[in-house]
Every structure is written in C-alpha cells, then in structure tokens.
C-alpha cells in the first residue's frame, strides 16, 4: 500500500511487471503523467490510482482518466527560418 505518501512524478513503468501483486494502491498521492497500460495496469481491480489529479491516459476506460495532452510538433517553414536570419542579422548590426 503506497497510498497517502505524497509520492510525485510519473508512475514507474516497472510497476507493471509486479505480476505477483494482488493489489497496488497508489491512491491519494501526487503522481502525474501517463498511466502505464501494460501488465497489472490492464486490470483495474488490481490497481487503485484515485486522488492523483494529474494522471492521464485512455488505455483503460475503467480508470476514467482524462486523455493525455500531446503537443503538436513545431513545423519550421522556409519563411520562419528566413525571418530568424533577418532578426539575428538586424540585432547584430
């Protein structure tokens, strides 16, 4: 039982490999990020993660997590590269 321990960061992926556990209680901590979807995390009756408001993921519907935000990639165009060269050139003058 790791609940109510003020643990933070992401849930370690290796927790998914603890197949001999009957129950993993990570509730009421400060975990954040994507919840693993492998191993024991595939069974919502073995894992409890409630009370970690910054967790996300859609792999296991029963956990009722919000989807993880994936930022859109930055696309560089010839125009943006040329503009940077002009700004750098002007600032060096």
N, C-alpha and C positions, 0 to 999 in steps of 0.2 A: 504494500500500500504506500504509494508515493503522493497521496493527496495532501492538500493543505500544507505544502512545504515551501511555498514561494519560489518554486523552480521556474526558470525562464529560459528563453532561447527556443530552438526548434526541438521537436521530439526526435531523439536519436533514432536513426533508421535501424540500428541493430536491435532495438526493442522488438521489431517484427519477427526476429529469429528466436525469440524466447517461447518456443512451441510447448514447452513443458509447463508453462504457467496456466493456472486455472482462471486467473483474473488479474488484470493490470489496471490499477486505479491511479490515473494521472489527474484527477479532478481538482478543481479549485487551486490552480497554480497560475503562472503567467507564461505558459507556452504560447508560441506564435508560429505562424507559417503553415506550410502544407503538412497535413497528417499523412504518414505513410499508408500505403494501400496494400502492402504485401503482408504475408504471414498472419500473425494474430490480429492485425488490424482489419482483416477481412471478415471478422466475426464480431459484430457489435455487442454480443452478450459477454465477451471476454474482456473488452476494453471499455473503460469509462473515462471520458475526457471533458465532461461538462464543467463549466466555470472557467474555461480558458477562452476568453472572448476574442482573442486574435488568431485563433486557428482557422484554417480554411481547407477546402478540398471537396471534391464532388465524387470521389471514388466509392464511398459507402453511404448510400442515401439514408440509412437508419441513423447515422451520426448527426444528420441535419446540420451540416456545415455550410457556411456561405462559400461561394466559389472563390478560388484564389484569383487575385488580380494579376494579369500578365501584361506588363508594359509593352506597348507597341515598339517595334525596333525603330531606331533612328535611321532614316533614309537620307543619305547625302546625295545631293544633285550637283551637277557641274556649277550651277548658279550659286549654291551655298558655299562651295569651295572657293569660287572666284571672289565672292563677297568677302570671305575671310582674308584672302590675299590682299584685297584692296584695303580693308580695315587695318591689317597689320602694316602694310606699306605706308599708309597715311599716318599711323601712330608712330612709326619710326622716323618719319620725315621731320 
